[in-house]
Amino acid sequence: MARPGRSEPGSESESVRRSIADPEGASPMTATHTPTHTPAQTPTTGAADAVRAADRNPFVGRVEQYAEQVLRPTALRTDREGVTAERVDELRRLGLLNHLAPVEHGGQAGLDRAAERRLHEIVAGACLNTWLVWAQHAPVSAPHDADGTRRAAPGELGRRALRGEVLLGAAISDVRRFPDRYVAAGRTATGWTFSGVVSWVSGWGLNAALTVAAVEPGTETVVTALVAVGERTRATPLQLSVVPGSRTVRVELDDVPVPADQVISTRSLADWRVADLAVAADARPHHFGVADTVLAELAREEHPLAAEVVATWTPRVAQLRADAYGLADEAGAAGGGGHRLAERLATKVAVGAALSALTQALVVARSGHGIAGDDTAQLHARSALFLLVQGQNADVRRAQLAHLAR
């Protein structure tokens, strides 16, 4: 019999497979004081009610069934061997490649923010490698940018993405490093050219195009556009010890032509950085999906003190989730940017510390077994390390180091 928490290769549910076949450089706003996280006024009961309501959504239910019967049992194998084209096809048939698209493109009507968060919790908690590949693509099928601005017409490539026909990768975070390192945008008679090195792209070999954010240095304009993968997009593998199954590479763009109809948005660098705070400053659903998974595995451990860890941390994680989502919603209503930035950063730092503590507890509870390659304890511990730096900007890094220096 397998130990609790281990995944058995080849244990995907054929019934689930048949069922699916039918149907976020420096910021301009710097937190000068990052307080230790203290619980906000957001009640955990309200957050729990939102989760229960989201779980009643039929689409969320189908995704959860798929995650439990297909993603979770093979998470260790996916980490070793990589996300496959078959996995992407499963996501497509399930509707996860265009669930945020308008209904006329096959999107899910009535999918509210709580349900969308729940999807990310479920997928990330079951298989973080799959989540990373999927999460790079998912926002592109939404009809608006994070700040509410309606996107420009996406052209045929964008329409194919909206219909869930192609998988997209994401290459937007290098704007944070401007002017030291970035992808450069140059104007042409028919659109733009993009040149430079993208430091991180996940899903390579599976994605037909990338969503790239480049900077025109003279005007400090950020141009976000779809870039087809081809001869002028050359990849170098990254030897990652975390999320190695995400097929993450470094990509060189060699004067790639970008037609005007593939441009999603143009905005000033200052505006882009304000919008980026809405992505980087908050603890997000995938953090809590991983936390829930680790708590569930700890609850199955035989050592009595493992149960005490669960009893201590379960309400703490629930409060962090309520605080994170409440602060993010409030910041969104206030226009994003630096609204209550110090509190949002403190919450994100606290979530990272919680994940580190919980994954350490799982490794300790399993003793030497916990660091074996066929045990999920080491998988989750490495995932927690990844989540410390994923989506990290200068403000987040400063807050994390200030917390550790105390």
N, C-alpha and C positions, 0 to 999 in steps of 0.2 A: 504493500500500500504506500502511496506517495505521502510524504510529509505535508501537513497543511501549508499552503502558500506556494507549493511547487506546481508548475504547469507541466502537463503531459503532452508531448508532441503528438500531433495527429488526432487530438480529441475534440476538434470542432464538431458542432452539431449539424448534421446534414439537414435536419428539419428546418433549422434557422436559415441555412444557406438557400433552401428551396423557397422559404417564405419571403426572403428579400429579393429573390429573382422575379417575383410577381408584382408586386404592388403597382501684437501692440511691440557723440559730441556733447557738449554741455548744453544745458537748458538755460534760457534767459532768466528763469526764475529759480533761485537757489534758496533752499530752506536753511536759514541761518541758525535755527535751533530745532533739533529733532528730538522731541520728548520720548521717554519710554512709553510704550503703548499702555494706555489705560482704557478699560471698556467704555465705549461710547453709550449714548442713550438708546441706540437701536435695540429693541427687544429681540432676544433670540427666538421667542415664540412666533413673531412675525416672519422671520426668515424661514423657520421650520414649516410654517403654513404655506409659504411660497413654494418650497420644495415639494410638499405634498400635492399642491395644486398642479405644479409642473409635471409631476409623475403621473397625473391622471390624463395628460395629453396623450392621445394614441400614438402619435409619432415618437414622442419621448419614450413611451413604453416599448415600441419596436426597437428603438436604438438600444435601450437598456437590455432587452433580451439578447440582441446580437452581441453586445459587449460582454455579457456574462457567459454566453455559450461559445463565442468564437474568439473574441479579443483576449479576454483574461486567461483562458487555458493555454494560449500560445504566446503569451507576452515574453517569456524567456527566449523562446525560439526566434521570435521577431527581433529581439534585441541582438541576438547572435547573427542571424542570417539576413535581416533587413526586411522592411516593408516591401511587399511584392505587388506586381501588377494585378494579381488576382485579388489582393486586399483592396486595391483601389476600385476594382470592378464591384466588389461587395459594397463599398461605400456609395458608389454610384447607384446601384440597384436599390439600396436602402433610401436614397434621396438625400444623402448628406453632402453631395457635391453641389447642390443648388437649393438647399432648403430655405435660404434667406432671399432667394430671387423672387421677383414678382410672380404672382400666380400664373400669369400667362406663359412664363418660362418654366413652370413646374415647381415653383416654390410652395412652402407650407403657409397657408393662410392662418392667421390667428396665433402665430407662434410669438409669444411675448418675451420680454427680456428674461423673466425667470426661467422660462422653458429653454431659451437659448443657453443660459448659464448652466442649466442642468445637463444639457447635451455635452458641454465641455467637461463638466465634472465627471460624467459617466465614461466618456471615451478616454480621458486622461487617466482616470483611476484604473481603467482596465488595461490600457497599453499606451504608455507615454510616447513611444516611438510612432505609433499610428496617429496619435493625437497631434504630434508635431507636424507630420506631413499634411494631415487634414487641415489643421489650424492655419497653415500658411496659405491655403486655398480659400477657406470658407468665407472670409470677409469680402472677397471680390464679388461674390454673388449677391451682396446687399446692394440696394439701389441708391444708398447714400454713403457719404464719407462719415467718419466718426463724429465730426462736428455738425452734421446735419446737412451739409452741402450736397445737392444732388449731383451725381456724377455725369460727366459728358457721355454722349453716345459712344459705346465701346467698340464699334466696328464688328466685323464678322467674327474675329477671334474672341472678342469679349462676349458676343452673343452665344458662341459655343460654350464659353465658360458658364454663362448664366443658365444654359440648358443642362449643365452638368456633363457635357460631352468630353471635356478636357480637364486635366488637373493642372493647376497653376502653382508655381513656387513663389516665394516672397523674397525681395531683395531691397528692403527699404531702410534698414537701420543704419547704414553707412552715412546717411545724412547727418546723424548725430556727431560724426567726427569731422565735419567740415570746419575749417578749411584744410586740416591736416591730411585727411584721407577721405575720398568720396568718389562717387561716379559722376563724371562731368557730362552735362547736356550741352549740345551745340545746335544752334538753329540751322535749318536747311530750307530750301524752297518748298519742300513737301512735308516738312515736319521737323524732326530732330535726329541727331545721332547721339548715342550713349557710349561713353568710353570710360574704362576704369576697372577696378577689381572689386567685386562683391565679396565680402568676407565670409558670408554665411548664407547658403541656400540649401534647404532640406527637400527631400523627395527627388533628388537628381536621378535622371533615367526614367522617371515616371511622369514628370511634368512636361507638357508641350510648350509652355511659355512661362515667363516670370513677370511678376508685378515689380517693377523697378522704380525706385525714387532716385532721381539724379538732380544735380544742382547746376544751373547755369551760373558760373562764378561771377561774371560781370554784373549781373543784376540781382544775384542771390535769390533766384527763383527756383523753387523745387518743382520739377516736372515728374509726375507719376504716370507711368504708361505700361502697357503690356508689351513685352519683348519676346518674340518667338525664339525658341531654342534652335540653334543651327550652327553653321560652321564658324560664325563669329562669336559664339559663346562657348568658351573652352573651360573645362572644369579641372580642378586639382583636388583629389580626395583629402579629407581631413581625418587624421588618426585620433578620433575621439574615444575617450574612455567612458563617456556617458552618452546616452541615446545613440549608440553606434548603428542601430538599426534604422535610423531616420534618413540614411543616405544623404548625409550633409557634406557639402563640398564648398570650395572657394571657386568663384567663377570670374573669368576675365571677359569683359565686353570689349570687343575690338571694333570701334566705330560702327556699332550696330545701327542700321537705319530704323527709325521709328516713325511710321506714317502718322499723320495728324489724327486719323480716326481711331488710333490705338491709345491716344492720350486720355487718361482718366481725369486728371486735374492738374492745374498749375496754381501755385500760391507762393507767397513770399516765404523766405526762410524763417522769419520771425513767427509768422502764423503757423507754419508747420511745426515749429518747436513747441508752441503753445498747445496745439492739438496732440502732439506726441506725449505730453504730460498725462493725458487721459489714458494712455496705454501703459506708460512706464511706471507711474507713481502708485498704481493700485495693485493690491493682491487680487488675483483673478481666479476664475472658477477652476482652472486646471490644478492650482495649488491645493484646493480643497478636495478635488477628486483623489489626488494622491494621498492626502491626509486621511480621508475616509477609508481608503484601501488598507493603509498601514494599521489604523485603529482596528479594523475588522480582523486582520491577521493576528494582531496582538491579542485580541479577545479569544482567539482559538488556541493560544499557547497554554501549556500545562502549568507553568510556574505561577504560583498565586500572586506574586508581585506584578506579573504582567497585567493581571486584572486591575490592580491598583493603578498602574500607569494609564490604563484605558479609562478608569473612573475619574482620574485627575484631569486627563487631557480632553476627553470628549466634550464637556461643557466649555472648556477653553477654546477649542476649535470652533464650536458652534457660535461663541461670542465673536471670535475673530471673523468668521464668515458674515455674521450679521453686520459687524462694523464695516468690513470691507465693502460689502454691497451697498450698505446705506450711504457711506461716504462717496462711493462712485456715483450713485444715483443723484446725490445732492450736488456733486461737482458737475455732473452732466446738465442738471437743471440750471445751474449758475453759469453755464457756458464753458465749463471745463477749466483748462489752464491751471493756475496755481491755487484754486479754491481749496482752503484747508489742507494745503500741501503737506505741512509738517505732520499732521495727524494721519494722512493717507500713507505717507512714507513710513511713519512709525508702525502702522498696522502691517504694511508689507514686510518690514523688517521682523516684526513679531511672528508673522506667518512663516518666514524662512527659518527662524529659530525653532519654532514648533516642529516643522518638518525634520530639521536636523535632530532634535531630541527624540522624536517618535521613531525615526529610522534607526537611530543608535539603539534605542530600547529593543527594537525587533532583532537587530543583530545580536545584542547581548543575550536576549532570551533564547536564541537558537544556538548560542555559543559557536563552536567551530563550524557547525553546519551553515551558519548564517553567511559565511563568506565563500561558500562553495558556489561554483558557477551554475548549479542547478537549483539554487535556492533564491526565492524572491527577496529575501532580506537585503542581500547585496545589491540587487537590482533597484530596490526602492532607495537605498542609501545613496547610490550613484545618481538617481533621479533627483533627490533632494539637492545634491551639489549642482546639478544642471539648473535647477529652478532658482538658485541664488544668482546666477549670472544671465539667465534668459530674460530678454527685455530690459536689461540693465542700462540706465543712462548715468550721467555724472551725478545727478541728485541721489539716485538710488544707491550708487556705490559709496557716496559720502555718508549717507545715513547708515548703511550697513557697517562701514568701518568705524564710525563714531560709536555705534552700539557695541561693537566688539572691543573698542578701546576703553570702555568704561569698566 
